[in-house]
Amino acid sequence: MKSFIIEGGHTLSGTIVPQGAKNEALEVISATLLTSEEVNITNIPDILDVNNLIKLLIDMGVEVRKNAPNDYTFRAADLHLDYLQSDEFVKKCASLRGSVLMIGPLLARFHRAVITKPGGDKIGRRRLDTHFLGFQKLGAKFSHVEGRDVYELSARKLKGCYMLLDEASVTGTANIIMASVLAEGKTTIYNAACEPYIQQLCTMLNNMGAKISGIGSNLLTIEGVKALHGTNHKVLPDMIEVGSFIGLAVMVGDGIRIKDAGISQLGIIPDIFRRLGVKMKIEGDDIIVPRQQHYVIDSFIDGTIMTLADAPWPGLTPDLLSVLIVVATQARGTVLIHQKMFESRLFFVDKLIDMGAQIILCDPHRAVVVGHDRKKRLRAQRMTSPDIRAGIALLIAALSAQGTSRIDNIAQIDRGYENIENRLNALGAHIERVDS
């Protein structure tokens, strides 16, 4: 197990380029299973979750060619379908949440799939009901395999239909879209997630010969086709990493440029930081965050305390709440952070409280942060990363703290952030990766 040793108190400056979007990469890589032809994807992030998915595809018989860093070609012509029944396959799926995204393509093209409870962040219950209900409406059946924590799904033929999703699940929407593109007839998905990841997936599938309309809305219409062909696709910049770098620049920056940030796909993320008083400048597709000596949290028009809450797109992504909490610890003012979508994601604030932050954890979903206005620095601590986003938030806190901190279980951070210590050290950070 690896750890980070972080020497706090150094200011960072320079230019940093965000990696490709993790969530999009997991979706579009899984979509390569829908065709026997070559699919080339560029700007794939070199991170643990994505690399593990690629290894799993190779084990399944997908031909994978690495053309250059972050540039891969996939050809799913001859899959080892019997491997999907093996204990080895089930074990690997159980350790990778992104593996759930293979179900839709496998059902669509091969009419069967196997699923176990997938791994991932420990951030509370993340149910798969939306996926299963959608597959059932398309005509799939699933059964529990006694003696193994496994469900087998099968469908002699998938048939399009109307469905109203019980929640706007991103992975659920992606899975149902991928199952529907080869289904017979028309599928209408209402209350679909419409994040940029989903829009990119739909665009790529249309380029492969699918017929999807309503892209960017929560009402998708899919006309099933007989087969898909190959294509070329480029993954968007990761908006969560862009938001993380804005938070980093606020806490320890002395002028940081986030280059090629994909501003048109960031939604309200820049505005959310502005509500915390953060100043930034847009130049083309770059975000420049100058040194923030003081930043003042807005209040509502009636003078009440600002509340920031997550919501389905185009609302605030829950993946950035951890970073926003850290940024708020050094602001002037008070903010209520309301995490609605996961019940355990705020528990990491205990570590920030140990560092000297003024945070009241009201319940599993709400935390009140009273900012120090830079009058009191956080203290260095030894911590453990509970999930990807809390991990990067703790890393930002440690970079701003007085003294040397240690973060254990950094494999969680590696799951979502590519070569993060070297990229931040190039800006002036002092981060060392060591064996725990």
Disulfide bonds with the S-S distance in Angstrom:
none
